[in-house]
């Protein structure tokens, strides 16, 4: 029990840090550059994880393809729940699914720009992943790894000889 609580606590810590620090670095590019000044290459915006969580929900409503990565959040919570219920196979599947969906959906932002303002003047073009993104993905990975270890311990108990 102590092992599960420690793994869950560390995973939630990684998840919380991932939400608190910058996750993605975007270039701000004008949509219609005709008659406008060329965009400044230093015009970048580092978005924190909590902002991405909020905008990910909105992006799902407006059918933005990179917002699919937001679906990793509820899958991560399902991973945590199944881990604490000792359903380790389901926890492993949910953890791997959260990593794949989170990475794949966010990675698609390299090809699909996101709206940067309500006036339709600029877009966000993904430039690079930052530390917060990797910590966000490490959270379900840690639970999946702990589930594999717990499943292995359950399947082959160590017998002690006196």
Secondary structure, 3 states (H helix, E strand, C coil): CHHHHHHHHHHHHHHHHHHHCEEEEEEEEECCCCCCCCCCCCCEEEEEHHHHHHHHHHHHHCCCHHHHHHHHHHHHHHHHHHHHCCCHHHHHHHHHHHHHHHHHHHHHHHCCCEECCCCCCEEEEEEEECHHHHHHHHHHHHHHHHHHHHHHHHHCCCCCCC
